[in-house]
Amino acid sequence: MQASLRLLGKRRFLPIFATQFLGAFNDNLFKTAMVLFATYTIYDDPRMESNFNALATGLFILPFFLLSALSGQLADATDKARIVRIVKAAEIAIMAVGSMGLMLENIPVMLAAVLAMGVHSTFFGPIKYAILPQHLKDDEVLGGTGLVEAGTYLAILAGTIAAGWINAEATAVAVICVAILGYFSGRQIPPAPPVGDPIEIDHNVLRSSWRLISVTMHIPRLFLAICAISFFWMIGSILIIVFPPLVKNVFTASKEVASLFLAIFSIGVAVGSVLINRLLQGKVSAKFGPLSVMLMAGFILYLYFVAHGWTATPDGRLYDVWTFIAHPGAWQVVVALLGIAISGGMFVVPLYAFLTTTVSKSETARTVAANNVVNSGAMTIGAVAILAATGAGLSITGALLLVAAMCVLSALLAWKLNRACD
């Protein structure tokens, strides 16, 4: 663990870590502020609330599905540090639009900014992992990946908490300021020029996406890792969609408590990301994968039963943070959320390390991009599944049972991956 933390003192790691941290903070500050605004101010129907959250999620991940192949090719064909500078400059403009949407309380403008943020993240996504094997030693890659994941979820934590506690005007100013800091941080990333032979970029996004995915299929452990990551993000997307309406309508709590839910979840994933690196001692392995995701399923079921036994406020008002914490069942909610998140972090971090160590350094960005295409498709399926299920009458708590069942499929994929690596 100490060896991994030493990377934070190295210019070959710190700027990319800081740039990713600031970007994740900004994404989640804006998205969470928007979702909480819609859930607690505009809508008063659990179905409409979950539908809006699903729409926002779908718009954010749509660019990953359409443009990941192109972004991966560009990252492998161009200096990755140069791309970071370009996308971080674009983030400033995107956040200016988002800020205007928040100030005007204009949902279409906010959703347009979310879509643009998805494009920004699509082109930055392959770089944050693909640049690590280029700047780090072989025995530092897993530790660096774990720190990036932990930092990402701590940034999500900070952005999520801030969104629940500051008003729209403060959020509008903050997202622009953080975008500017991210731009200057990105400029400190050392050059990361292309490795290997030049590649010809295919600008046909559908054809290049299919080719990109098909290239990974002939490597069993790489294909299984991508499938397992995709199931994880499908599960994660459903949980993020149902959390705000779950908090409001089942736990009868305020938007600050909804922010607290997401924050606890982020803390847990960060803890799991660091813990698995310690358990594996730097070795890229999926041996803890099946157990981790089955634990995740168990904690999701635990949250389901806690929700069913929850005592709502008698007068129809919402619990604030302190009255929620004073509730006798609050500690059970916290244990469930931490358990879900820690086991999830332990599950997914080694899988990302597989992506960057299974192929040559000249192909890492395209491999991460292929993963992003499949991930975004899986998350889209998850969002559509929630829309369809709630439309058919599935309750918010019932969605938790659906997620627990999906964890079992993820455990099967993790078991097959572990077998493929033996």
Order of alpha helices (4+ residues) and beta strands (2+ residues): alpha-alpha-alpha-alpha-alpha-alpha-alpha-alpha-alpha-alpha-alpha-alpha-alpha-alpha-alpha-alpha
